[in-house]
Amino acid sequence: MAEEIENHYMMEEEYEARGPGGRRGRGRPGVRKFVHRPKMCTFCVEKNARIDYKQVDLIRRYVTERGKIRPRRQTGMCAKHQRSMATAIKRARHLALLPYSTSVSR
């Protein structure tokens, strides 16, 4: 019986330490904090992967729906491969393999 009472008090102290949201630490209760995950350049990891303007299905992943080139912070590519991807996208656009932009209806 004494152990149950001790456990109950320990649980109350732990609850008070966590706060009303049930989480430890500061901040708003119930709101998850963003955890930064380092992005790896897929072309550096896979040594045999090459960037080519003729691989339209590969290039489409690095272009937004509106036709803009995605930035490095979104794709996780290194600077070297981001530059070569931008060149490949521009070549594919020039040869009409990719559109420059989407048609906007008003």
CYANA upper distance limits for C-alpha pairs under 8 A (distance plus 0.5 A):
  1 MET  CA      5 ILE  CA      7.03
  2 ALA  CA      6 GLU  CA      6.76
  3 GLU  CA      7 ASN  CA      6.60
  4 GLU  CA      8 HIS  CA      6.58
  5 ILE  CA      9 TYR  CA      6.80
  6 GLU  CA     10 MET  CA      6.66
  7 ASN  CA     11 MET  CA      6.57
  8 HIS  CA     12 GLU  CA      6.78
  9 TYR  CA     13 GLU  CA      6.73
 10 MET  CA     14 GLU  CA      6.66
 11 MET  CA     15 TYR  CA      6.61
 12 GLU  CA     16 GLU  CA      6.72
 13 GLU  CA     17 ALA  CA      6.70
 14 GLU  CA     18 ARG  CA      6.75
 15 TYR  CA     19 GLY  CA      6.78
 15 TYR  CA     20 PRO  CA      8.29
 15 TYR  CA     22 GLY  CA      7.33
 16 GLU  CA     20 PRO  CA      8.12
 17 ALA  CA     24 ARG  CA      7.25
 18 ARG  CA     22 GLY  CA      5.80
 18 ARG  CA     23 ARG  CA      5.41
 18 ARG  CA     24 ARG  CA      4.74
 18 ARG  CA     25 GLY  CA      7.26
 19 GLY  CA     23 ARG  CA      6.97
 19 GLY  CA     24 ARG  CA      7.41
 19 GLY  CA     29 PRO  CA      8.23
 20 PRO  CA     29 PRO  CA      7.42
 21 GLY  CA     28 ARG  CA      8.47
 21 GLY  CA     29 PRO  CA      4.83
 21 GLY  CA     30 GLY  CA      5.96
 22 GLY  CA     29 PRO  CA      7.79
 22 GLY  CA     30 GLY  CA      8.18
 23 ARG  CA     29 PRO  CA      7.22
 23 ARG  CA     30 GLY  CA      7.87
 27 GLY  CA     31 VAL  CA      8.40
 39 LYS  CA     75 THR  CA      8.39
 39 LYS  CA     76 GLY  CA      5.37
 39 LYS  CA     77 MET  CA      8.23
 40 MET  CA     44 CYS  CA      8.28
 40 MET  CA     45 VAL  CA      7.73
 40 MET  CA     76 GLY  CA      6.27
 40 MET  CA     77 MET  CA      7.22
 41 CYS  CA     45 VAL  CA      6.79
 41 CYS  CA     76 GLY  CA      6.03
 41 CYS  CA     77 MET  CA      4.71
 41 CYS  CA     78 CYS  CA      6.18
 42 THR  CA     46 GLU  CA      6.49
 42 THR  CA     76 GLY  CA      8.50
 42 THR  CA     77 MET  CA      7.36
 43 PHE  CA     47 LYS  CA      6.83
 43 PHE  CA     48 ASN  CA      8.41
 43 PHE  CA     49 ALA  CA      6.20
 43 PHE  CA     50 ARG  CA      7.48
 43 PHE  CA     77 MET  CA      8.12
 43 PHE  CA     81 HIS  CA      7.63
 44 CYS  CA     78 CYS  CA      8.49
 51 ILE  CA     55 GLN  CA      8.21
 51 ILE  CA     81 HIS  CA      8.49
 51 ILE  CA     84 SER  CA      7.57
 51 ILE  CA     85 MET  CA      6.88
 51 ILE  CA     88 ALA  CA      7.60
 52 ASP  CA     88 ALA  CA      6.55
 53 TYR  CA     59 ILE  CA      7.87
 53 TYR  CA     88 ALA  CA      4.92
 53 TYR  CA     89 ILE  CA      6.82
 53 TYR  CA     91 ARG  CA      6.70
 53 TYR  CA     92 ALA  CA      5.78
 54 LYS  CA     92 ALA  CA      7.42
 54 LYS  CA     97 LEU  CA      8.34
 55 GLN  CA     59 ILE  CA      6.86
 56 VAL  CA     60 ARG  CA      6.54
 56 VAL  CA     92 ALA  CA      8.12
 56 VAL  CA     97 LEU  CA      7.41
 56 VAL  CA     98 LEU  CA      7.83
 57 ASP  CA     61 ARG  CA      7.68
 58 LEU  CA     62 TYR  CA      8.20
 59 ILE  CA     63 VAL  CA      7.42
 59 ILE  CA     85 MET  CA      8.06
 59 ILE  CA     88 ALA  CA      8.32
 59 ILE  CA     89 ILE  CA      7.16
 60 ARG  CA     64 THR  CA      8.26
 62 TYR  CA     69 ILE  CA      6.66
 62 TYR  CA     70 ARG  CA      5.97
 62 TYR  CA     75 THR  CA      7.51
 63 VAL  CA     67 GLY  CA      6.15
 63 VAL  CA     68 LYS  CA      5.93
 63 VAL  CA     69 ILE  CA      5.11
 63 VAL  CA     70 ARG  CA      5.99
 64 THR  CA     68 LYS  CA      5.72
 64 THR  CA     69 ILE  CA      6.89
 64 THR  CA     70 ARG  CA      6.80
 65 GLU  CA    102 THR  CA      7.99
 66 ARG  CA    101 SER  CA      6.11
 66 ARG  CA    102 THR  CA      5.91
 67 GLY  CA     99 PRO  CA      7.25
 67 GLY  CA    100 TYR  CA      6.38
 67 GLY  CA    101 SER  CA      5.07
 67 GLY  CA    102 THR  CA      6.92
 68 LYS  CA    101 SER  CA      7.89
 69 ILE  CA     86 ALA  CA      7.56
 69 ILE  CA     89 ILE  CA      8.36
 70 ARG  CA     74 GLN  CA      7.01
 70 ARG  CA     75 THR  CA      7.19
 71 PRO  CA     75 THR  CA      6.96
 72 ARG  CA     76 GLY  CA      5.81
 72 ARG  CA     77 MET  CA      6.05
 72 ARG  CA     78 CYS  CA      7.66
 72 ARG  CA     79 ALA  CA      8.06
 72 ARG  CA     82 GLN  CA      7.24
 73 ARG  CA     77 MET  CA      8.35
 77 MET  CA     81 HIS  CA      6.73
 77 MET  CA     82 GLN  CA      6.32
 78 CYS  CA     82 GLN  CA      6.54
 79 ALA  CA     83 ARG  CA      6.71
 80 LYS  CA     84 SER  CA      7.06
 81 HIS  CA     85 MET  CA      6.45
 82 GLN  CA     86 ALA  CA      6.65
 83 ARG  CA     87 THR  CA      6.83
 84 SER  CA     88 ALA  CA      6.68
 85 MET  CA     89 ILE  CA      6.59
 86 ALA  CA     90 LYS  CA      6.70
 87 THR  CA     91 ARG  CA      6.69
 88 ALA  CA     92 ALA  CA      6.61
 89 ILE  CA     93 ARG  CA      6.65
 89 ILE  CA     98 LEU  CA      8.05
 90 LYS  CA     94 HIS  CA      6.67
 91 ARG  CA     95 LEU  CA      6.83
 92 ALA  CA     96 ALA  CA      6.65
 92 ALA  CA     97 LEU  CA      5.47
 92 ALA  CA     98 LEU  CA      6.07
 93 ARG  CA     97 LEU  CA      6.23
 93 ARG  CA     98 LEU  CA      5.17
 93 ARG  CA     99 PRO  CA      6.26
 93 ARG  CA    100 TYR  CA      6.47
